[in-house]
Amino acid sequence: MSDQIFLSDEDVVSMAQDANLTGASTSTGEELMQRLKYLVYRNSNLQEDKASDWLVNGANCKLLLAQGGGWQKGKIRIRFEFVPDKPTPTKPLIPTNSASPLDDLRSHLVV
């Protein structure tokens, strides 16, 4: 999905308090990530630095896709993303009210 926006530390999210991980009506991306890091650490057997890897740099792993291709090494990471309700309109490459850039070339061709 091309309309995804991955949140930075400074981005601010406003939502219902009872739906927010921080319990506030607004939170920065950093506050959300810190709270999620705490929840992952507290509710798992992971050491704090290993829990942090899931949210920052990614945790080393291997992936075997169901459609095949064998094992692939990489990292798994939890990220916050925002998906707008209304997609951003795409701009046409060539304005519809202007002539084609090829019109000048066509005018010099003898057919």
N, C-alpha and C positions, 0 to 999 in steps of 0.2 A: 504494500500500500504506500503510495508516494506521498500521501498527506500526513504521514507520521511526523511528529516533532518530538525528538528526544530531549528531555528536560536537562538544563544545566543547573548548577548549584544556585545561581541567582534568580532563576525563574520562579514566579510566585503562582501557586495554585490556590483557588478559592473553591470551597465545597462545603457541604453540610458537615458540621462538627462530628456527628455520630458516624460518618463515613470516612473520616480522615484518620490516618494512622497516628497523627500527632495529637488528635483530640481538639484541634483548633479549627477555626473557620478558614484561615489562610496559613499556608506553609510554603517555605522555599523548597526548591529541589534538594538542597543540602539537608534540610531538616527531615524531609521524607526519607532520604537515603540513610541518614543516621538512625532514624527510628526503625527502618527495615533491617538495617545491620544488627541493631540490638535484638530485634525479634528473631532473626535467623540464629544469632549466637545463643540467645537464651533458650530457644526451643529446639536446639539440636545438640549433638555431642561434639560439635566442631569447636576447635580453639578459636579465639577471637580473630586472629589473623587469617585463618582459613575461612571463617564466616565473612570477613571483609572482602576476601578475594571474589566471592560470588557477586559482589556489588561493584567492585572497583575495576580490577584488571581481568577478572574472570578466573575460574577454577579450571586447571588442566583436566582434560578428559579425552576420551575417544568416542566417536559417534558411528553407529552402524545404521544407515538409512534403510527403511523398509523396502524401498524400490531398488536396492542393490548399490553396488559400487565399492563394497569393502569398508573396512575401518578407516576412519579419517581422524587424525589428531587435531586438537584445537582447544578452545576454552568455552566454558558455558558461563553466561553472565546474566544477571537480573538487571533490567533497566526500566526506568519509568518512561513511558511515552504518552503523548497526548495525541488523540485522533479527533480532529474537528468534526462537529456534526455536519457542517456544510463544507464540502471540499473546496479548495482554492481553485478558482477558474483558471484554465490554461490559456495562455495568449497564443494566437495563431502566429506562425512563423512569418507569413506574408499577410499584411492587412487585406481584408476582403474588399475594401473600397479603392484599392490602388491597382495599377496595371502590373502585369507580370514582369519580373526582372528579365525575362527572356524576350519581351516584346521588341526591345531595341535590336537584339540579335536577329530576330525574325524579319525585321524590316529591311535588313541588308541582304537577305537571301533571295536568290533568283530561282523561282520555281517554275 
